[in-house]
C-alpha cells in the first residue's frame, strides 16, 4: 500500500519538478533580465549598451571573487602557520614538565600520533560521529535518525 501511495505521489509531483528544472537553468536569471529588457522595447543602441554594461559588471564580479579567494588562501596559510607555532610551543611546554625518561615516551607517542592517518578535512568523522557521518547517542536517547541507541556501558548521563 505504501509503495502505491509513494508511486502516485511521485507521478503527481515529477512533472512539476521537471518543468521547474527546465525554467531554472544556470543562466535563467540573466535570461529573465533579457526578457524584461525586451518589454522595455529598447532600440538596438540601448540593447548594445545594456549588454556591454552587463558584461563589464560580470567581469568585475569575477575579478572580485578571484581576489577574495586569494585573500582567503593567504589568511588560511597565516592561520595554519600560527596554529603550528602554538602547537609546537604547547608541546615544548609539556616536555619541560617531564623527566628525561618520560620525555622519550612522550616524544615517541607524539610522533606515532603525527604519523597516524588523519580523516579528510571537513569530514564528519570524530568522537561525535561514526564512519558514516551519523551522530552517536551517548545517553540512550534517539539520535535524530529514528533509531534508538542504548546508552553505552560504563557511562553516566550528563546532568
PLY file of the C-alpha trace (Angstrom):
ply
format ascii 1.0
element vertex 159
property float x
property float y
property float z
element edge 158
property int vertex1
property int vertex2
end_header
0.00 0.00 0.00
2.83 2.39 0.88
4.51 1.72 -2.44
1.33 2.58 -4.35
0.90 5.84 -2.43
4.54 6.75 -2.97
4.30 5.97 -6.68
1.15 8.08 -7.02
2.75 10.98 -5.16
5.84 10.82 -7.35
3.74 10.61 -10.51
1.88 13.74 -9.42
4.97 15.74 -8.41
7.58 14.79 -11.01
6.06 16.67 -13.98
6.06 19.89 -11.95
9.63 19.32 -10.79
10.78 18.74 -14.38
9.05 21.92 -15.56
10.64 23.93 -12.78
14.08 22.47 -13.52
13.69 23.50 -17.16
12.84 27.06 -16.08
15.75 27.29 -13.63
18.72 26.64 -15.87
22.16 28.01 -14.97
21.57 31.28 -16.80
17.85 31.74 -16.14
18.47 34.83 -14.02
20.21 36.63 -16.87
17.75 35.29 -19.40
14.96 36.63 -17.22
16.60 40.05 -17.32
16.77 39.76 -21.09
13.00 39.20 -21.20
12.19 42.29 -19.18
14.55 44.39 -21.27
12.57 43.22 -24.29
9.44 44.51 -22.58
11.12 47.92 -22.36
11.31 47.91 -26.16
14.90 49.09 -26.23
16.34 50.15 -29.53
19.46 48.44 -30.90
21.82 51.02 -29.41
20.26 50.68 -25.94
20.36 46.88 -26.15
24.03 47.00 -27.08
24.79 49.37 -24.18
22.82 47.14 -21.77
24.83 44.12 -22.90
28.14 45.99 -22.57
27.25 47.10 -19.04
26.23 43.55 -18.10
29.44 42.10 -19.49
31.55 44.69 -17.67
29.67 44.01 -14.43
30.15 40.24 -14.76
33.88 40.66 -15.44
34.21 42.94 -12.39
32.34 40.47 -10.19
34.55 37.61 -11.39
37.67 39.65 -10.63
36.39 40.42 -7.13
35.64 36.73 -6.49
39.17 35.78 -7.54
40.67 38.47 -5.29
38.52 37.24 -2.40
39.71 33.64 -2.94
43.34 34.81 -2.93
42.78 36.71 0.33
41.12 33.68 1.87
44.06 31.49 0.86
46.57 33.92 2.39
44.55 34.15 5.61
44.26 30.37 5.76
48.01 29.94 5.35
48.72 32.54 8.06
46.23 30.85 10.38
47.80 27.44 9.80
51.28 28.83 10.48
50.05 30.41 13.73
48.38 27.15 14.80
51.56 25.19 14.07
53.63 27.63 16.15
51.19 27.36 19.06
51.19 23.57 18.82
54.98 23.43 18.90
55.09 25.81 21.88
52.49 23.70 23.70
54.48 20.52 23.03
57.68 22.15 24.31
55.91 23.40 27.46
54.59 19.91 28.19
58.03 18.35 27.66
59.51 20.72 30.28
57.31 19.11 32.93
58.62 15.59 32.25
61.66 13.62 33.35
64.13 12.53 30.63
62.62 9.01 30.57
59.10 10.42 30.30
60.22 12.76 27.51
61.38 9.79 25.42
57.99 8.10 25.83
56.15 11.38 25.25
58.11 12.09 22.05
57.51 8.56 20.77
53.76 8.85 21.40
53.72 12.29 19.83
55.45 11.04 16.66
53.18 7.99 16.48
50.17 10.29 16.71
51.51 12.53 13.94
52.09 9.51 11.70
48.51 8.28 12.15
46.38 8.97 9.05
44.05 11.91 9.50
40.44 11.98 8.24
39.79 14.27 5.29
39.18 17.94 6.06
35.60 18.84 6.93
34.75 15.16 7.35
32.11 14.28 9.87
34.28 11.63 11.46
35.26 12.24 15.03
34.23 11.25 18.53
30.70 12.55 17.93
30.16 10.79 14.57
30.55 7.29 13.28
32.23 6.36 10.00
29.06 7.12 8.04
28.80 10.64 9.45
25.89 9.85 11.80
25.92 11.30 15.28
26.43 8.95 18.20
23.95 8.93 21.02
25.83 8.74 24.31
22.85 8.78 26.63
20.47 6.12 25.35
18.32 8.63 23.51
17.20 8.97 19.92
19.94 10.08 17.58
17.69 12.01 15.21
17.62 9.22 12.62
14.55 7.48 14.04
16.55 4.77 15.76
17.02 4.29 19.47
20.53 3.54 20.62
21.01 2.21 24.15
23.44 4.01 26.40
26.94 2.52 26.31
28.02 0.54 29.33
30.03 2.36 31.99
28.60 5.74 31.03
26.54 8.16 33.02
24.10 10.65 31.52
25.24 14.24 31.77
23.17 16.48 34.01
0 1
1 2
2 3
3 4
4 5
5 6
6 7
7 8
8 9
9 10
10 11
11 12
12 13
13 14
14 15
15 16
16 17
17 18
18 19
19 20
20 21
21 22
22 23
23 24
24 25
25 26
26 27
27 28
28 29
29 30
30 31
31 32
32 33
33 34
34 35
35 36
36 37
37 38
38 39
39 40
40 41
41 42
42 43
43 44
44 45
45 46
46 47
47 48
48 49
49 50
50 51
51 52
52 53
53 54
54 55
55 56
56 57
57 58
58 59
59 60
60 61
61 62
62 63
63 64
64 65
65 66
66 67
67 68
68 69
69 70
70 71
71 72
72 73
73 74
74 75
75 76
76 77
77 78
78 79
79 80
80 81
81 82
82 83
83 84
84 85
85 86
86 87
87 88
88 89
89 90
90 91
91 92
92 93
93 94
94 95
95 96
96 97
97 98
98 99
99 100
100 101
101 102
102 103
103 104
104 105
105 106
106 107
107 108
108 109
109 110
110 111
111 112
112 113
113 114
114 115
115 116
116 117
117 118
118 119
119 120
120 121
121 122
122 123
123 124
124 125
125 126
126 127
127 128
128 129
129 130
130 131
131 132
132 133
133 134
134 135
135 136
136 137
137 138
138 139
139 140
140 141
141 142
142 143
143 144
144 145
145 146
146 147
147 148
148 149
149 150
150 151
151 152
152 153
153 154
154 155
155 156
156 157
157 158
